[in-house]
């Protein structure tokens, strides 16, 4: 029955894949903490206006991909399609602007109604960082360095390239917008329907169009770099100098843009050719106008996000399953003693699997299947003597140990 299948674009995180996700999240979480980023979690749904303000009415996410519904109070609610908007909202509603700078790390599910494909799901997971209240280029350098550090620790960085561009300051963008609109207006009949719609409302987004006809037109568009103010050039030079000093390699990509007005200065993406068309692994940039756009005070911001599913497809290594100790009672009289021993050993920090049923042979097969390091065998004879038989699952060697000394005997497996 279709109703008993996962909804299209979603999937179950079973133990093997769950360990990969946990490995990625734990690696990122640990490294972010080294850089001073504290973990936060915002609700998975917000008032729809939170995302309309931050993502823009003309963005594909808002117009085509958001999961939006009316709740029982008549409010429009949206499942979060990304993490930054919720954090920005939390800064405003929580009055956190008095505590700047703020350094946040997050991990959790996001939701977008788009065509499922390799590395892209309708419920997916992201890790991300946000640095708020730092207007200097050092902020851009730090978040990029942290992203590179995480990718390197996951064994991914060597298969990625860092693409970098500057979106300039407000003056630069105003000057370039006028020139770009004039150029694109001369090709309006050849632009895609989406790009014609964006031409007057959000012309920079045309530069990022995936339409092949738009790409040919954009290829001859005026270069953004020719319209940067001296201050914007200096800002970007300080970012690239900092990355050079850290040995972080990058390529300049003048077509890498963010279409909304609150984005400025640095835009960057770590991309790979190992995932087919879905080449972006980690992406971010500076968004100094975001919180002000949402009704808060002017606050500098820079950050990035990365899709965990894509990282899992590339990452080397994972967290190995915990190898348990099997406790195997033989006979009904041994079950109560086995239950108490299992409880005590778990309290002492051991991973214990207690077989619920079956004879000795079946329970030993289960212990082998679980890759148990050893088995504690309890029968009536052992209980009468106050001991247990401990079998090493690799060598088959058996040792008799007093019940009160088992924890000390197995200390290396704790």
C-alpha positions in Angstrom: 0.0 0.0 0.0 1.3 3.5 -0.9 0.3 4.8 2.5 2.8 2.5 4.1 5.7 3.8 2.1 7.7 6.9 3.0 6.4 10.1 1.4 8.2 10.8 -1.8 11.4 12.8 -1.2 11.7 11.4 2.4 13.5 8.4 3.7 14.1 6.6 7.0 17.4 7.1 8.8 18.2 3.5 9.7 21.2 2.6 11.9 23.9 2.5 9.2 23.0 5.8 7.7 22.2 7.3 11.1 25.8 6.6 12.1 27.0 8.5 9.1 24.9 11.5 9.9 26.0 11.3 13.6 29.6 11.2 12.5 29.2 14.3 10.3 27.2 16.2 12.9 29.5 15.3 15.8 32.6 16.2 13.7 31.2 19.5 12.8 29.8 20.2 16.3 33.2 19.5 17.9 35.2 21.6 15.4 32.7 24.5 15.7 33.1 24.4 19.5 36.9 24.9 19.0 36.1 28.1 17.1 33.8 29.2 19.9 30.4 28.4 18.2 27.7 27.3 20.5 24.9 25.0 19.4 21.3 26.3 19.1 18.1 24.8 17.8 15.1 26.8 16.5 11.6 25.3 15.9 11.2 23.4 12.7 8.3 25.6 11.7 7.9 29.4 11.8 5.3 32.0 10.8 5.5 32.1 7.0 6.4 35.8 7.0 9.8 34.9 8.6 10.8 33.1 5.4 9.1 35.5 2.9 11.1 38.4 4.4 14.4 36.6 4.3 14.2 34.6 1.1 12.3 37.1 -1.0 8.9 36.8 -2.7 10.6 36.0 -6.1 12.8 33.2 -4.9 12.1 29.6 -6.1 12.1 28.5 -2.4 9.2 30.9 -1.6 7.2 30.6 -4.8 7.6 26.9 -5.5 9.2 24.9 -2.7 8.0 25.9 0.8 5.7 23.6 2.8 3.1 26.2 4.0 -0.2 25.5 5.7 -2.8 27.2 7.8 -3.0 26.0 11.4 -6.1 25.8 13.6 -5.6 29.4 14.6 -5.7 30.6 11.0 -2.0 31.5 11.0 0.2 30.7 8.0 2.9 28.4 9.1 5.9 27.1 7.1 8.2 24.2 7.7 11.7 25.7 7.7 13.4 25.4 4.3 16.8 26.7 5.8 18.3 27.6 9.1 19.5 31.2 9.0 16.0 32.9 9.0 15.0 31.1 12.3 18.2 32.1 14.0 17.8 35.7 12.8 14.3 35.7 14.2 15.5 34.2 17.5 18.1 37.0 17.8 15.4 39.6 17.4 12.6 38.0 19.5 15.0 37.0 22.2 16.7 40.4 22.4 20.1 38.8 21.8 21.4 41.8 19.9 22.7 43.1 23.2 25.1 40.2 23.4 27.0 40.6 20.2 29.1 39.0 18.8 27.1 35.8 18.6 28.5 32.6 17.3 26.0 29.8 16.6 26.2 26.2 15.2 23.1 24.3 14.2 22.1 20.9 13.0 18.6 19.6 12.0 16.0 18.8 9.4 14.9 21.2 6.7 12.0 20.9 4.2 11.6 21.9 0.6 9.1 20.6 -2.0 11.4 20.0 -4.9 12.1 17.2 -7.4 13.9 14.5 -5.4 17.2 13.4 -6.9 20.6 12.2 -5.8 21.7 14.1 -2.7 18.5 16.2 -2.7 15.4 15.3 -0.6 12.2 17.0 0.5 13.2 16.4 4.1 16.9 16.8 4.4 19.4 17.8 7.1 21.8 20.7 7.4 24.7 21.7 9.5 25.5 25.4 9.6 27.1 28.3 11.4 26.2 31.9 11.8 28.5 34.7 13.1 26.6 37.8 14.0 27.9 41.2 15.0 31.3 41.0 13.3 31.5 43.4 10.3 35.3 42.9 9.7 36.7 40.6 7.0 38.1 38.5 9.7 34.6 37.1 10.2 34.4 36.0 6.6 37.8 34.3 6.9 36.9 32.5 10.1 33.7 31.0 8.9 35.3 29.9 5.6 38.2 28.4 7.5 35.8 26.5 9.8 34.0 25.1 6.8 37.2 24.0 5.2 38.4 22.5 8.5 35.2 20.4 8.8 35.4 19.2 5.2 39.0 18.3 5.7 38.3 16.3 8.8 35.6 14.4 6.9 38.0 13.6 4.1 36.0 15.7 1.6 38.1 18.9 1.1 40.5 17.3 -1.4 37.6 16.6 -3.7 36.2 20.2 -3.5 37.1 23.6 -4.8 36.3 26.8 -3.0 34.6 29.3 -5.3 34.7 32.9 -4.2 33.2 36.2 -5.2 32.4 39.6 -3.8 28.9 41.2 -4.0 30.3 44.6 -2.9 28.7 47.1 -0.7 25.4 48.9 -1.2 26.9 51.6 -3.4 28.5 48.9 -5.6 25.3 47.0 -6.0 23.2 50.1 -6.8 25.7 51.1 -9.5 25.9 47.6 -11.0 22.2 47.0 -10.8 21.5 49.9 -13.1 24.1 48.7 -15.6 22.8 45.1 -15.5 19.2 46.1 -15.9 20.1 48.2 -19.0 22.0 45.3 -20.5 19.4 42.6 -19.8 16.6 44.9 -21.1 18.2 44.7 -24.5 17.8 40.9 -24.4 14.4 40.7 -22.7 12.8 38.7 -25.5 15.4 36.0 -25.2 15.3 35.6 -21.4 13.4 32.8 -19.7 10.1 33.6 -18.1 11.6 33.4 -14.6 14.3 35.9 -15.5 11.9 38.3 -17.2 9.9 38.3 -14.0 13.1 38.9 -11.9 14.5 41.6 -14.2 12.8 44.5 -12.4 12.4 43.1 -8.9 15.6 41.1 -8.4 17.9 41.4 -11.5 21.0 40.0 -9.8 19.2 36.6 -9.6 19.3 36.5 -13.4 23.1 36.0 -13.1 22.4 32.7 -11.3 19.9 31.4 -13.7 20.2 27.7 -14.6 18.4 28.2 -18.0 20.9 27.6 -20.9 19.6 30.6 -22.9 20.0 32.9 -19.9 23.5 31.6 -19.3 24.5 32.6 -22.9 23.1 36.1 -22.3 24.7 36.4 -18.9 28.1 35.4 -20.2 28.4 38.8 -22.0 26.9 40.8 -19.2 29.0 43.7 -17.7 31.4 42.4 -14.9 30.4 43.2 -11.3 34.0 43.8 -10.5 34.2 46.9 -12.7 31.6 48.7 -10.5 33.0 47.9 -7.0 33.8 50.9 -4.8 37.3 51.2 -3.4 36.0 50.2 0.1 34.4 47.0 -1.4 37.6 46.1 -3.2 39.6 46.6 0.0 37.2 44.4 2.0 37.5 41.6 -0.6 41.3 41.9 -0.8 41.5 41.5 3.0 39.4 38.3 2.7 41.6 36.8 0.0 44.8 37.8 1.7 43.5 36.1 4.9 42.7 32.9 3.0 46.1 33.0 1.3 47.8 33.3 4.7 45.9 30.2 5.9 46.8 28.2 2.8 43.1 27.9 1.8 43.0 27.6 -1.9 40.1 29.2 -3.9 39.0 30.2 -7.4 37.3 33.5 -8.2 33.9 33.1 -9.8 32.3 36.4 -10.8 29.0 34.7 -11.6 28.5 33.5 -8.0 25.8 35.7 -6.6 23.1 36.0 -4.0 20.1 37.9 -5.3 18.7 39.5 -2.2 19.6 43.1 -1.2 20.8 42.1 2.3 23.6 40.0 1.0 26.9 41.9 0.5 30.7 41.4 0.2 31.8 37.7 0.3 29.8 34.9 -1.3 31.4 31.4 -1.4 30.7 27.8 -2.2 32.6 24.6 -1.8 31.7 22.5 -4.9 32.6 19.1 -6.1 32.1 17.1 -9.4 31.7 13.9 -7.5 27.9 14.2 -7.0 26.8 14.9 -10.6 24.6 17.9 -11.1 24.3 18.6 -7.3 27.8 20.0 -7.0 27.4 22.4 -4.1 28.6 20.9 -0.8 28.8 23.9 1.5 27.7 27.5 0.7 27.4 30.8 2.4 28.2 34.5 2.5 27.8 37.8 4.3 24.3 39.1 5.0 24.8 42.4 6.9 21.2 43.6 6.1 19.2 40.5 7.0 18.2 41.2 10.6 17.4 44.8 9.7 15.2 43.5 6.8 13.3 41.4 9.4 12.7 44.5 11.6 15.6 44.2 14.0 18.6 46.6 14.4 21.3 46.8 11.7 23.5 43.7 12.5 26.5 42.3 10.5 26.2 38.6 9.8 28.1 35.9 7.9 27.6 32.2 7.8 27.2 29.0 5.8 25.1 25.8 5.6 25.9 22.3 4.3 23.6 19.4 3.4 24.3 16.4 5.6 23.0 13.9 3.0 25.5 15.2 0.4 28.3 15.2 2.9 27.4 11.6 3.8 27.8 10.5 0.2 31.3 11.9 0.2 32.6 11.5 3.7 35.3 9.0 4.6 34.8 6.8 7.6 31.9 6.8 10.0 31.1 5.9 13.6 31.5 2.2 14.1 28.7 0.4 15.9 29.3 -0.1 19.5 30.4 -3.7 20.2 28.4 -5.0 23.1 28.9 -7.6 25.7 26.3 -10.3 25.5 24.7 -11.6 28.7 23.3 -15.1 28.1 21.2 -16.8 30.8 20.7 -20.6 30.5 17.4 -21.7 32.1 14.6 -19.8 33.8 16.4 -19.7 37.1 19.2 -17.7 35.6 17.1 -15.0 34.0 16.6 -12.9 37.2 20.3 -13.0 38.0 21.1 -12.1 34.3 18.6 -9.2 34.5 20.2 -7.8 37.6 23.8 -8.3 36.3 22.8 -6.5 33.0 21.4 -3.6 34.9 24.5 -3.2 37.1 26.9 -3.4 34.2 24.9 -0.8 32.2 25.0 1.4 35.2 28.7 0.9 35.3 29.1 2.2 31.7 29.1 -1.0 29.7 27.1 -1.7 26.5 25.2 -4.8 27.2 22.9 -7.0 25.0 20.6 -9.3 27.0 19.2 -12.1 24.8 15.4 -12.3 25.5 14.8 -15.9 24.4 16.4 -19.0 22.8 18.7 -21.7 23.8 22.5 -21.3 24.3 23.2 -21.9 20.6 20.7 -19.3 19.3 21.9 -16.7 21.8 25.5 -17.3 20.9 24.6 -16.8 17.2 22.9 -13.5 18.1 26.1 -12.5 20.0 28.2 -13.2 16.9 25.8 -11.3 14.7 26.1 -8.3 17.0 29.9 -8.6 16.9 29.9 -8.9 20.7 33.4 -8.6 22.2 32.5 -11.4 24.8 29.7 -13.3 26.2 28.8 -13.7 29.9 27.2 -17.1 30.4 25.0 -17.6 33.4 23.6 -21.1 34.2 22.3 -22.7 37.4 25.8 -24.1 38.2 27.4 -20.6 37.9 24.7 -19.0 40.0 25.1 -21.6 42.7 28.8 -20.9 42.8 28.4 -17.1 42.6 30.4 -16.9 39.3 29.9 -16.4 35.6 31.6 -17.9 32.6 33.1 -15.2 30.3 33.8 -16.3 26.7 36.1 -14.2 24.4 34.2 -14.2 21.1 37.4 -13.9 19.0 39.5 -16.6 20.6 36.8 -18.8 22.2 38.8 -18.7 25.5 36.6 -19.1 28.6 37.3 -17.7 32.1 35.3 -18.2 35.3 34.9 -14.9 37.2 33.2 -14.1 40.5 30.0 -12.1 39.9 31.3 -9.2 42.1 34.5 -8.9 40.0 33.0 -9.0 36.5 33.0 -5.2 36.0 36.7 -5.0 37.0 37.5 -8.0 34.8 35.9 -6.3 31.8 37.1 -2.8 32.4 38.9 -2.6 29.1 35.5 -3.0 27.3 33.8 -0.2 29.1 
